[in-house]
Amino acid sequence: MTLSAFQCTACNHTLFPARYFCPNCGGADWQSVPLGVGTVAETTVVRQRVGLPNAAPLHLASVLSVAGPVVIARSAAALHAGDVVRLTVDSAGAIVAERT
């Protein structure tokens, strides 16, 4: 599934996640904009999770999308700052970053 951001139809300000009103102009009409690709800005690994004592490490990345908003995404493997990734949504609804 493709990940989308929300762009104000009045001023073209792009947001993720959606908001009721545009913080830039106060508009309330939005159009969907695909995020598709982005660049990894920062990464971290979650090694221990509450209620999941034997869970595998969870790789997370802050991704600056080509549309502008920063998105936090999971990754199956470690990513590094500067990596170009594709942003999708998996069947469980999680945002996933995959190297292109």
C-alpha positions as CSV (number, residue, x, y, z in Angstrom):
1,M,0.0,0.0,0.0
2,T,1.3,3.5,-0.8
3,L,1.9,6.0,2.0
4,S,0.3,9.4,1.4
5,A,0.7,12.8,3.0
6,F,-1.9,15.6,3.0
7,Q,-1.4,18.8,1.0
8,C,-3.4,22.0,1.6
9,T,-5.2,23.0,-1.6
10,A,-5.0,26.7,-0.6
11,C,-1.3,27.1,0.0
12,N,0.3,23.7,-1.0
13,H,1.7,23.1,2.6
14,T,2.3,19.4,3.0
15,L,1.7,17.5,6.3
16,F,1.9,14.1,7.8
17,P,-0.1,13.0,9.6
18,A,-3.3,14.9,8.7
19,R,-4.7,17.8,10.6
20,Y,-8.0,19.5,10.7
21,F,-6.6,22.9,9.7
22,C,-3.5,23.9,7.8
23,P,-1.0,25.5,10.3
24,N,0.3,27.7,7.5
25,C,-2.9,29.3,6.2
26,G,-5.8,27.9,8.2
27,G,-7.3,26.1,5.2
28,A,-9.3,22.9,5.7
29,D,-9.3,21.4,2.2
30,W,-6.7,18.7,1.6
31,Q,-5.5,16.6,-1.3
32,S,-3.6,13.3,-1.0
33,V,0.1,13.3,-2.1
34,P,2.1,10.1,-2.3
35,L,5.2,10.1,-0.2
36,G,6.9,7.2,-2.1
37,V,10.6,7.9,-1.6
38,G,12.7,9.6,1.0
39,T,16.2,9.9,2.6
40,V,17.1,8.5,6.0
41,A,18.0,11.3,8.4
42,E,18.4,9.3,11.7
43,T,18.2,5.7,12.9
44,T,17.8,3.8,16.1
45,V,17.3,0.2,17.2
46,V,14.8,-0.9,19.9
47,R,16.3,-3.9,21.6
48,Q,13.8,-4.5,24.4
49,R,10.1,-4.2,24.2
50,V,7.6,-4.5,27.1
51,G,5.7,-7.8,26.9
52,L,8.0,-9.2,24.2
53,P,11.1,-10.4,26.1
54,N,12.5,-12.4,23.1
55,A,11.5,-10.1,20.3
56,A,14.0,-9.4,17.5
57,P,15.5,-5.9,17.4
58,L,13.2,-3.3,15.8
59,H,15.0,-1.0,13.4
60,L,13.5,2.5,13.1
61,A,14.4,5.5,10.9
62,S,13.4,9.1,10.6
63,V,12.9,9.6,6.8
64,L,12.7,13.0,5.1
65,S,10.2,12.3,2.3
66,V,10.4,14.0,-1.1
67,A,7.1,15.7,-0.4
68,G,8.6,17.4,2.7
69,P,7.3,15.7,5.9
70,V,9.5,13.6,8.2
71,V,8.1,10.1,8.7
72,I,9.1,7.5,11.3
73,A,9.3,4.1,9.6
74,R,10.3,0.5,10.5
75,S,12.9,-1.4,8.5
76,A,13.7,-5.1,8.3
77,A,17.5,-4.3,8.4
78,A,19.7,-1.5,9.7
79,L,19.6,1.7,7.7
80,H,22.1,4.6,7.7
81,A,21.8,8.3,7.4
82,G,21.7,9.3,3.7
83,D,20.2,6.0,2.5
84,V,17.4,6.5,-0.1
85,V,14.4,4.4,0.8
86,R,10.9,3.6,-0.5
87,L,8.1,4.2,2.0
88,T,5.1,1.8,2.1
89,V,2.5,0.6,4.5
90,D,2.4,-3.1,5.4
91,S,-0.6,-5.3,5.9
92,A,-0.6,-4.5,9.7
93,G,-0.7,-0.8,9.0
94,A,3.0,-0.1,9.9
95,I,5.0,2.3,7.8
96,V,8.0,0.5,6.3
97,A,11.2,1.8,4.8
98,E,13.0,-0.3,2.2
99,R,16.3,0.6,0.4
100,T,15.8,1.4,-3.2
